[in-house]
Amino acid sequence: MQRRADQGWIEVIAGPMFSGKSEELIRRVTRYHLAKVPTQTFKPALDTRYAVGEVVSHSRLSTQAAPVTDSSELLRAVEDRTVVVGVDEGQFFDDGLVEVAEMLAGAGKNLIIAGLDLDYLGRPFEPIPTLMLRAEYVTKSLAVCHRCGGPGLFTQRVVESDELVVLGATDAYEARCRRCYDPTEAEQQTLDVEVGSG
C-alpha cells in the first residue's frame, strides 16, 4: 500500500523520571525498525549519562540515536526517506521543537517524542506540555514512588541545586507520589518502606 504524504502525526510519551518513557520510545522505534520502516532517533547532545550515540533507558535497553544541540539541528538532520522520527528527553530541547514537530508531521513523518512534563518543582516543563496539546496520541506514564510504592507522578530532586537542568539518575532524583513529593526537600532521607518488603 502506498503511503500518503498527509499521514504524519505526533505521539508524546510524558511523565516523571523512572516511568519508562525512554524504554517505551525505544520499544516503539524498534517495532518500526523491525518492519523496515525508515527511522531516525535523536537525543539532546547534553545528555551523556549512559551513552553519546544511543538512547539508553534506566533498565539499559538502548537504540542508536544522533545527538543534536537544538531543534533546528534536529530538523536539518532528518532525512527525506525517514518515516519515523524518535526524540528522547524532549524537555531538554528549545521551544522550537513544537514547530519542528508540526512541520515534520505535516510533511508526513511520524514523531515519537518522550520527555518530562513537569520539572523538579512540579511546574510544566516546556516544550513537552505544549507538544502534548498538539499531539494526536499522548501516553502519560507513571513511576512507582520511591518512598511508599504509590503512583509516582513527580520527579523529586534529592541533591542540592537551583539549576533547572541537573543531569542524573537515582543519584540525583526519585519518583514520588502526591503525598511524598516535597519540592523543598534538598537531600535524600531514608525510605519509609524497604524495597522487596511485603
N, C-alpha and C positions, 0 to 999 in steps of 0.2 A: 504494500500500500504506500502510495506517495505521501510524504509528509508535507502538510500545508504550512506556509510561512507564518500564518496567523495563530499557530497553536502554542506559542510560548506562554509561560506562566512563571509565577514566583511562589516558592514554598519557603516558609520560615520555621525553623526549629528553635524555640526560645525557652529559657528557663535559667535557674541558678547553676552555679558550678556543681559538678558531680551528679548532674541529672541525666547524663548520657547523650548530650547534644552532638558532640563530635562523633561519638560512636554511631548515632543514627545517621548523621551526614555520611560517614564512611560506608555504612550499610546501603544507603540509597544510591550513592555514586557507584559503588561496586556492582550493584544489581544492573545498572545501565551498562557499565563496562563489560560485564559478562555477556550481555546481549549484543555486544559490538556496536553500541551507540557511542559516537564520538563524545568523549567527556574531557573536561579540564577542571582541576580543582586548584583553588588559591587560598592563601593564608596571609595574614599581615606579617611583614618582614620582621617586625619587632618581637614576634612570638617565637622564641628559640628554646622553649622549655624542654621539649623532648627531641626535636629534630629540626633542621633548617628546611629541608626539601620534602617534608611529609607532614600531613595532619596525623597526629597520634592522640588517641583517646587516653584517659586515665587508666583504662584497662589494657592499654598497649595495642589495641587494634590500630592499623595505620593504612594510609593510602598516599600515593605521591601527590605533592602539591607545590605549586610555584609560589615562592614568597614575593609579595608586591608591597610597595610602600604606601599606596593610596588607591582610591577608586579609579582615577584616570589611568594609572598604570595597569590596573586590572583590565579596564576596558580595552586598552591597546593590545593587551596580551591574548585576548580571546580570539581564537582562530575562526575563520569563516565556516569551516566544516564542523565546528563544535556544536553539539546539540544541547548537552547538559553541562552547566557551569555550577560547580560546588564552591562555596565560600565558607571558610571556618572563621570563628572569632570575629564575626561581623561588627561587634561593638567597638573593635579597635580601628575600624575604618572611619574616614571622614563622612560627613553628611551627604556628600556626593554619591555615596553608594546607592542611595534611593533612586536618584535619576539614572545612574548606570544600570541598575537592575531593571528599571522600567524600559529603558532603551533596548536592552538585550532581550527582554521578554517580548517587546514589540517587534523585534526582528526575528521572532520565532524560537528563541532559545529558552530552555527550562532552567530556572535558577533555583538552587537549593542553598539556603543561607542559614547558618547556625550561629547563635550568639546569645549573650546575656541580655535579658530585657530590663533588668534592674541593676544598678551599681551597688557597692557595698553599703551605701547609706539608704538603700531602698528607693532611690529615685529612678525614673525612666533613663535607660542607658542608650541614648541615640547612637546609631540610626535604627536599631532593632525595633523599637516600638512603632516608628513610622512605617518601616517595612512591613510589620505585621498588619497594619491598616491597609496597605496596598497589595498584599499578597492574596492569591487565590486559595492557598492552603496554609494553615497555621497549626503547628503542633506545639502545645505548651507542655514541657517536661517538668516533672518534679523530682527532686532528690529525696534522700532519706536524711532526716535531721540527725546530725552527729551527736546531739545531746539526748534526745528522747526516742528517736526512731519514727517520729511522726512525719507528715508530708513537708518536705523541705522546699519552701518557696523562695527563701532568701539566701544570699551569699554573705556569710559573716566573715569579715576580715579579722584575723587573730594576731596580727602584728601591728606595731605602731607605725603609722604613716598617714600624712594628709594628702598624698598624691592620689589622683583618681585611678591611675593605672599602676598597679604593683603586680608584676608577673609572679606567679607562684601556683602551688597546688595545695596539698594537705599541710605543707609547712606554713602557709600564709592564710588559708581560707578553710571554712567549714560550711556545709549546708545547714540551714536552720529553719525550723517551723516558725509560725507566728509567735508562739509562746516563748520560744527560746532565743529568738532573734533580738539582739541589742546592739544598735549601731554605735553606741558609746563604748562598748567593750573593746579594749585595746590589746588584751593578752589572753591567750588560751588558758582556760581553767580545766580542772579535772571533769571528766564526763559523769553525768548522772547515772548512766547505765553502762555496763560493760558490754563490749562487742561480743556477740555469741551467747550472752546470757539469756535465759528464757524459761 
